Amino acid sequence: MKRRILAFLIVALIFASMPIYALANTSRIIVATPTLSFTGTTANCSLHVTANYLSDEIDAVIKLWDGSTCLKTWTVTGTGVLVFSDSYKVTWNREYTLTADIEINDISRPQISITKKCQ
């Protein structure tokens, strides 16, 4: 009888610990929004990143591209929330891409980008 109770308790403990293990490995939701707009021939570049916790360290490398040519690179950091905005002179009637490589607490996130034409 004691062996049955012990076996039952071990199985119950294993099942009880599974949800805790699964929660530890879930990916946190991070909101990252790049914005690219134009005022005449000025590209207005911005990025807004909100981490899960106010203590999360955010690092971002933001690049403005003209095809395969990188025109400008910005490196910015923040804690909890990162807000970036800057501008760069561009050429009329060309297509530009703004990319952002983001790390939250030294964990890389998938690159995000936005492409628009200056017109």
Sequence and secondary structure as in RCSB ss.txt:
>XXXX:A:sequence
MKRRILAFLIVALIFASMPIYALANTSRIIVATPTLSFTGTTANCSLHVTANYLSDEIDAVIKLWDGSTCLKTWT
VTGTGVLVFSDSYKVTWNREYTLTADIEINDISRPQISITKKCQ
>XXXX:A:secstr
 HHHHHHHHHHHHHHHHHHHHHHHT     EEEEEEEEETTEEEEEEEEE SSTT EEEEEEEEEETTEEEEEEE
EEEESEEEEEEEEE  TT EEEEEEEEEETTEE   EEEEEE  
